[in-house]
Amino acid sequence: MTGKTYLTYHMVDGASPYLSSNFVKENFEFHSKKLNGIEQIKPRWKRVVETADFCLGEALGKNISKPPLALKVKQYARNWLTILKLPLENVLKL
């Protein structure tokens, strides 16, 4: 195996979960089914969400924890709690 062949294989193998359905199917059949014994592929939406969370999770967490955005998020959550609290108090009093 030449270096070029090796690099080409690993490039295609690494990108295969994000390519057309034929590549996704073959990647699942080998890596997940044969090597790990997983019987069924996750739905596409779930794979997309997991990939986005893996790639963006830390970056999004850092931005939310910064003071200006953290205060907005905190105020937004408090507003929703206030909105939800009133009907719940009425239900619980009955």
C-alpha positions in Angstrom: 0.0 0.0 0.0 1.4 3.4 -1.0 1.2 6.5 1.2 -1.3 8.0 -1.3 -3.6 5.0 -1.1 -3.4 5.0 2.7 -4.2 8.7 3.0 -7.0 8.4 0.4 -8.6 5.4 2.3 -8.5 7.2 5.6 -9.9 10.4 4.1 -12.8 8.6 2.6 -13.3 6.4 5.6 -13.4 9.5 7.9 -15.8 11.4 5.7 -18.1 8.4 4.9 -20.7 9.1 7.7 -21.3 12.5 6.0 -21.4 11.5 2.3 -24.2 9.9 0.3 -26.3 7.1 1.7 -24.2 4.3 0.1 -21.1 5.5 2.0 -23.1 5.9 5.2 -24.5 2.4 4.8 -21.2 0.8 4.1 -19.6 2.7 7.0 -22.3 1.5 9.4 -22.1 -2.1 8.1 -18.4 -2.3 8.8 -17.6 0.0 11.7 -20.8 -0.4 13.7 -22.3 -3.7 12.8 -19.3 -5.9 12.2 -16.8 -4.4 14.6 -19.2 -3.3 17.4 -22.3 -5.5 17.0 -24.8 -2.7 16.7 -27.8 -4.0 14.8 -29.5 -0.8 13.6 -28.3 2.6 12.4 -29.6 5.6 14.2 -32.0 7.9 12.4 -30.4 10.6 10.3 -31.7 13.4 12.5 -30.2 11.8 15.6 -26.8 11.4 13.9 -26.9 15.0 12.8 -27.7 16.3 16.3 -25.0 14.1 17.9 -22.4 15.4 15.4 -23.4 19.0 15.9 -23.4 18.6 19.7 -19.9 16.9 19.5 -18.5 19.7 17.3 -20.3 22.7 18.8 -21.1 21.7 22.4 -18.0 23.2 24.1 -18.1 26.3 22.0 -21.7 26.9 22.7 -21.2 26.3 26.4 -18.4 28.9 26.5 -20.6 31.5 24.9 -23.6 30.9 27.1 -21.5 31.2 30.2 -20.1 34.6 29.3 -21.7 37.4 31.4 -23.9 39.3 28.8 -25.5 36.1 27.4 -25.6 34.4 30.7 -27.7 37.2 32.1 -30.1 37.1 29.2 -30.5 33.4 29.5 -31.1 33.6 33.2 -33.7 36.4 32.7 -35.4 34.4 30.0 -35.6 31.3 32.3 -37.0 33.4 35.1 -39.6 34.9 32.9 -40.7 31.4 31.8 -40.8 30.2 35.4 -43.0 33.2 36.3 -45.4 32.5 33.4 -45.6 28.8 34.3 -45.8 29.3 38.1 -49.1 31.2 38.1 -51.3 28.5 36.5 -49.6 25.8 38.5 -50.3 27.6 41.8 -53.9 27.8 40.8 -54.1 24.1 40.0 -52.3 23.1 43.2 -54.6 25.2 45.4 -57.6 23.3 44.1 
